[in-house]
Amino acid sequence: MKLIHCIELHSARLTQAGVSFGHGTSNAFDEAAWLVLWRLGLPLDELDDHAERELSDDEQAQIAALVEQRIATRKPAAYLTQEAWLQGVPFYVDERAIVPRSFIAELIAEGTFDAWLGEDTRKILDLCTGNGSLAVLAAMAWPETQVTGADLSPEALAVARINVDRHALQDQISLVESDGLKAVPGPWDLILCNPPYVNAGSMAKLPAEYRAEPELALAGGADGMDFVRQLLADAPRCMSEHAVLVLEIGNEREFFEQAFPGLDVVWLETSAGDDQVLLVTREALLQS
C-alpha cells in the first residue's frame, strides 16, 4: 500500500468513528496524515515527497494501531505523538497541559500588535502559560526582552520547562507558579493571556477530545469570564504606564462584552476572525 492510500484509508476510518478535531487539525485527512507521517518518522510537511512510498506490512500495522488508539481513547493526536506545532515551531505536550493552539501565536508571528510596543517593552508575562508555547514564541520574536511564563498548575509548568529547555531559552524565560497575578506582580510591559474562558454550557457539550485536557485550563465559570474578571481587576497595578494586555477569549465575545460593557478594547484580526483575541491598554483598564 502506498503512503497516500494509507492516509486516505485512515481518514475514512476517523470519519466513520466520528472523532472530533481542533487540536492542530480541522479535518480527518489532515489528522490521518499527521498520525501516518509521525508513526513513520517523516516530517509533517513532506507529504508530497513521500506520497508514493510503498509501506511494509509492519509499517501498516503500526499505523493502524496508532489510529485505533486515537479512536478508542479519543485523546487528541498531540497527546499520542507528544508534539504540537505553532507557527512552524515544535513543542512537547502531554496530558498535564492543554494542547497549544492559541491564536495569539499567529499575532506574535505576524507582528499584529507591534505598533503598541516600543523600546520600553522589556518585560513580558505569558499568564496561563500551559506548555510554555507562547512564552517561547514571544522570546523568539523579541529576543531583547525577558519573558516570564506563569501558571497555576505545577504539572503544566513541568511541561513548559521541557519546552524552554528544548529551545535553549533558559536565560530569557523564567517560569513561576502563580494563581493569576498574585506571584507575578510585575510591572509588566506586555501581558499575553490565553485563560480558561469556556462557559459552563459549552463545557457540558465539549467532545471527548477536549475533556481529555485539564479542565483547569478550559472552564471559566457560568459565563466563561471568572478568571478574566479577576485578571482585569488586578492587571492595572501590575502593568507599566504604557503596557498592553493581549487576551484570547475564543468564542465568548458576547459574554465578554456583557461582563465589561464600558471597556474600550481593540479586537485583533486572526485566521478565525476578529472576535477571538483583544488588546486592551492599561489606560483603558483604569478608565473602565
WONORMO-V800623 format. One record per pair of residues at least 6 apart in sequence whose C-alpha atoms are under 8 Angstrom apart, sorted by the first residue. I is the first residue (numbers start at 1). J is the second residue. Records with the same first field share a line. If there is no record, write none. Layout:
I = J / J
This chain:
1 = 54 / 55 / 56
2 = 51 / 52 / 53 / 54 / 55
3 = 36 / 50 / 51 / 52 / 53 / 54 / 55
4 = 51 / 52 / 53
6 = 36 / 60
7 = 29 / 32 / 33 / 36
8 = 29 / 32
10 = 29 / 32 / 64 / 67
11 = 28 / 29 / 30 / 31 / 32
12 = 28 / 29
14 = 28 / 32 / 67 / 71
15 = 28
17 = 71
19 = 71 / 74
20 = 207 / 208 / 209
21 = 27 / 28 / 31 / 76 / 209
23 = 76 / 77 / 78 / 99 / 100 / 101
24 = 78 / 84 / 85 / 101
25 = 31
31 = 77
32 = 67
33 = 44 / 47
34 = 44
35 = 63 / 66 / 67 / 77 / 81
36 = 63
37 = 43 / 44 / 47
38 = 44 / 81
39 = 62 / 63 / 66
40 = 59
70 = 76 / 77 / 80
74 = 208 / 209 / 212
75 = 208 / 209 / 212
76 = 209 / 210 / 212
78 = 84 / 93 / 94 / 99
79 = 93 / 94 / 95 / 99
82 = 92 / 93 / 94
83 = 90 / 91 / 92 / 93 / 94
84 = 90 / 91 / 92 / 93 / 99 / 100
85 = 91 / 100
86 = 100 / 101 / 105 / 133
87 = 105 / 106 / 109
91 = 131 / 133 / 163
92 = 131 / 159 / 162 / 163
93 = 99 / 131 / 159
94 = 159
95 = 212 / 213 / 214
96 = 155 / 156 / 159 / 213 / 214
97 = 130 / 131 / 155 / 156 / 159 / 213 / 214 / 217
98 = 130 / 131 / 213 / 214 / 217
99 = 131 / 213
100 = 130 / 131 / 133
102 = 194 / 248
103 = 248 / 270 / 271 / 276 / 277
104 = 134 / 192 / 194 / 246 / 248 / 277
105 = 134 / 137
106 = 270
107 = 113 / 270
108 = 137 / 138 / 141
109 = 137 / 141
112 = 268
116 = 244
117 = 190 / 243
120 = 189
121 = 145 / 189 / 190 / 243
122 = 144 / 145 / 146 / 189
123 = 145 / 146 / 147 / 148 / 187 / 188 / 189 / 190
124 = 145 / 146 / 147 / 148 / 188 / 189 / 190 / 191 / 192
125 = 135 / 147 / 148 / 149 / 150 / 188 / 190 / 191 / 192
126 = 134 / 135 / 147 / 148 / 149 / 150 / 191 / 192 / 193
127 = 149 / 150 / 151 / 180 / 181 / 191 / 192 / 193 / 194 / 195
128 = 149 / 150 / 151 / 152 / 180 / 193 / 194 / 195 / 217
129 = 135 / 149 / 150 / 151 / 157 / 160 / 193 / 194
130 = 151 / 153 / 156 / 157 / 159 / 160 / 217
131 = 156 / 157 / 158 / 159 / 160 / 161 / 163
132 = 149 / 157 / 159 / 160 / 161 / 163 / 164
133 = 160 / 163
134 = 192
135 = 147 / 148 / 149 / 173
136 = 163 / 164 / 167 / 169 / 173
138 = 147
139 = 145 / 146 / 147 / 169 / 172 / 173
143 = 172
145 = 172
146 = 172 / 173
147 = 172 / 173 / 174
148 = 173 / 174 / 175 / 176
149 = 173 / 174 / 175 / 176
150 = 157 / 175 / 176 / 177 / 178 / 184
151 = 157 / 176 / 177 / 178 / 179 / 180
152 = 177 / 178 / 179 / 180
153 = 177
154 = 177
157 = 175 / 176 / 177
160 = 175
161 = 175
164 = 170 / 173
176 = 183 / 184
177 = 183
178 = 184
180 = 227 / 230 / 231
181 = 231 / 234 / 235 / 238
185 = 237 / 238
186 = 238 / 239
187 = 237 / 238 / 239 / 240
188 = 238 / 239 / 240 / 243
189 = 239 / 240 / 241 / 242 / 243 / 244
190 = 239 / 243 / 244 / 245 / 246
191 = 243 / 244 / 245 / 246
192 = 245 / 246 / 247
193 = 245 / 246 / 247 / 248
194 = 247 / 248 / 249
195 = 217 / 218 / 227 / 228 / 247 / 248 / 249
196 = 216 / 217 / 218 / 219 / 220 / 224 / 227
197 = 218 / 219 / 220 / 221 / 224 / 225 / 226 / 227 / 228 / 249 / 250 / 252
198 = 218 / 219 / 220 / 221 / 223 / 224 / 252
199 = 219 / 220 / 221 / 222 / 223 / 224 / 225 / 252
200 = 219 / 220 / 221 / 222 / 223 / 224
201 = 222
203 = 219
220 = 226 / 227
223 = 255
224 = 252 / 255
225 = 255 / 256 / 259
229 = 259
232 = 285
235 = 282
236 = 282 / 285 / 286
239 = 282
240 = 282
241 = 282 / 283
242 = 281 / 282 / 283
243 = 281 / 282
244 = 279 / 280 / 281 / 282
245 = 279 / 280 / 281 / 282
246 = 277 / 278 / 279 / 280
247 = 277 / 278 / 279
248 = 276 / 277 / 278
249 = 256 / 276 / 277 / 278
250 = 275 / 276 / 277
251 = 275 / 276
252 = 276
253 = 275 / 276
262 = 288
263 = 284 / 285 / 287 / 288
264 = 280 / 284 / 285 / 288
265 = 278 / 279 / 280 / 281 / 284
266 = 278 / 279 / 280
267 = 274 / 275 / 276 / 277 / 278 / 279
268 = 274 / 275 / 276 / 277 / 278 / 279
269 = 275 / 277
270 = 276 / 277
